[in-house]
């Protein structure tokens, strides 16, 4: 009888958790996604504002130049001549 009661309790707990997750699962997922979005947005905003504040002051002009381009090397690779065998 104890075994049957234990099995019944386990089945009830399983189905109750399944039902609760079906009801509250999407809300919990949406809440977690909103928090992650706020965290990433906050980090991006902080990095942008801190970079701007470090480099640009009011009335200061900055000029960003391109890095020097490297000349491509003449050596492309090894040339192999293939012949067809009849």
C-alpha angles and dihedrals in degrees: 000000000000091000092053091049091050092050091048091051092049092050092049092049091048095051094042091053090046091052094046092050090050090054101038102024097086091046092050091047092049090048092051092048092049091051092048091049091051091049094050093043091050092050092049092048092049093050092048095048094044091050091048093048092049097050106030127052125179111282094009120124120213127190120201114202127196118255116256113273118237118230113242114248119249093227105091100168145285117314116224121189113211123203127198115239113216 
